[in-house]
Amino acid sequence: MSNDAHRAPGDPSPDVGDHTPDDACPGDPAPVDDDAAPNDGTPPDDAGSTVAVEWRGEATNDEINVLHAEAFEHRVLDDNWLTPLTTLSLGWVTARDEDGLVGFVNVIWDGGVHAFIEDTAVAERVRRRGIGRRLIAVAREHATAAECEWLHVDFDDHLRSFYFDACGFAPTNAGLMQLR
Ligand SMILES: CC(C)(COP(=O)(O)OP(=O)(O)OC[C@H]1O[C@@H](n2cnc3c(N)ncnc32)[C@H](O)[C@@H]1OP(=O)(O)O)[C@@H](O)C(=O)NCCC(=O)NCCS
């Protein structure tokens, strides 16, 4: 990441506040139709089409904590997701069916041209229906609309097919350091 990639204060910035494309601020990028078929060249999955995938969709801390615990196999925590999501992230994507939140991804941001995919999670009961791919497609559309140039992700080996083949990421060198 380079420092000159960061926007100066006062530059037009993507919608970092807690609002949806329906109440966009002046200078926001053009709205993106998230209910449209994913623009990754693939048609919407039949089963997945009953699931609403939304940029900055509504979700409670409890809902995200339950989904995260299931996806990453840990006890349900009491984390506050909404404060960092609404104050630090470029945005997030939710997937919701009639029974509740079934998908989530956080799109974190360096303030400039780099956006980062974090905590991609789909509920077990609706996996392998294209919902994960749709979450990433919406994240990609909005990062592009926010004038980001790069979308980053890291993941374990077993998800190479998901991120490379289904979502369109390219392999690259990356580094990771465990701090504690
Ligand atoms: C990874 C995850 C988000 C994928 O969500 P999903 O909705 O099931 O994914 P999709 O249905 O969009 O998958 C599209 C394609 O990606 C590949 N894929 C998805 N999950 C995969 C897996 N676990 N292993 C191997 N390939 C996978 C398949 O090719 C799949 O197409 P197919 O079902 O026709 O074979 C979901 O399995 C999950 O929440 N896992 C636990 C949390 C996690 O590991 N998150 C990633 C952190 S980096």
The ligand as an ORCA input file, in Angstrom:
! r2SCAN-3c Opt
* xyz 0 1
  C     -16.411    -20.244      1.788
  C     -17.917    -19.965      1.818
  C     -18.161    -18.502      2.109
  C     -18.484    -20.315      0.426
  O     -19.857    -19.956      0.403
  P     -20.881    -20.697     -0.585
  O     -22.100    -19.887     -0.654
  O     -21.041    -22.112     -0.173
  O     -20.088    -20.650     -1.952
  P     -20.685    -20.750     -3.438
  O     -21.905    -21.605     -3.444
  O     -20.804    -19.386     -3.998
  O     -19.497    -21.532     -4.155
  C     -19.194    -21.316     -5.516
  C     -18.131    -22.320     -5.909
  O     -16.957    -22.129     -5.102
  C     -16.375    -23.409     -4.809
  N     -16.480    -23.681     -3.369
  C     -17.322    -23.102     -2.483
  N     -17.105    -23.582     -1.238
  C     -16.095    -24.476     -1.356
  C     -15.416    -25.296     -0.417
  N     -15.722    -25.305      0.900
  N     -14.431    -26.089     -0.855
  C     -14.103    -26.113     -2.176
  N     -14.718    -25.345     -3.125
  C     -15.695    -24.547     -2.715
  C     -17.175    -24.437     -5.603
  O     -16.564    -24.567     -6.869
  C     -18.514    -23.757     -5.730
  O     -19.235    -24.179     -6.857
  P     -20.072    -25.566     -6.811
  O     -20.901    -25.542     -5.571
  O     -20.876    -25.515     -8.082
  O     -19.061    -26.675     -6.778
  C     -18.639    -20.866      2.861
  O     -18.295    -22.214      2.612
  C     -18.271    -20.525      4.295
  O     -18.899    -19.673      4.908
  N     -17.266    -21.238      4.850
  C     -16.868    -21.070      6.238
  C     -16.184    -19.758      6.496
  C     -14.955    -19.547      5.640
  O     -14.071    -20.392      5.548
  N     -14.905    -18.374      5.005
  C     -13.820    -17.965      4.150
  C     -12.834    -17.162      4.919
  S     -11.484    -16.623      3.875
*
